[in-house]
């Protein structure tokens, strides 16, 4: 067996060959020059974060307000019948002229009825055959408060609170700082018990004085049952 030795320049040739093979990889890792015509990154629009203007008591309180046209369309002979289409509210219906609001299945003294955010003499909480002392004809706005926040009005308000606003004590100028007079009138008729009702209201004043005059009347007879409802 004959041994052959590499010539002295062979190692240098191998090193040169490895350097040539590594050259393209090194060039590929170089960063591409910036293109002046590239599309710029889109700018984001301004985001504004604001706090809730309501206090903590009002934020956590599930409440609803019935006023304006909605109150006019849903107004009934009793306060309970007027609010019975609100979420969680029913009427303790004891005839066409006696009905107290029931909130989430609780009624009686567990539901407080306030007038202009103040207590009212309410015999309907003791007996269902009594109507509430507030007639819906003279009501401007009704606020219904449910949940634990109702306990702010007393420990007996476990079911909720119904606050009736009649604006007999205005909280703000009726016709603005310039002053003026406004009014409304309403009349209705029911054939089931021959009920006739009507109301009239006049308000006026300016930024210093206020005038409120309202009057309402209601008359109802016995409830008539059609003869055709009899069973054969």
PyMOL commands that set and color helices and strands:
alter all, ss='L'
color gray80, all
select helices_A, chain A and resi 10-28+56-59+68-74+79-83+108-110+123-125+136-138+148-153+227-229
alter helices_A, ss='H'
color red, helices_A
select strands_A, chain A and resi 63-67+89-91+101-103+111-115+118-119+141-146+160-165+180-190+195-205+210-219
alter strands_A, ss='S'
color yellow, strands_A
deselect
rebuild
show_as cartoon
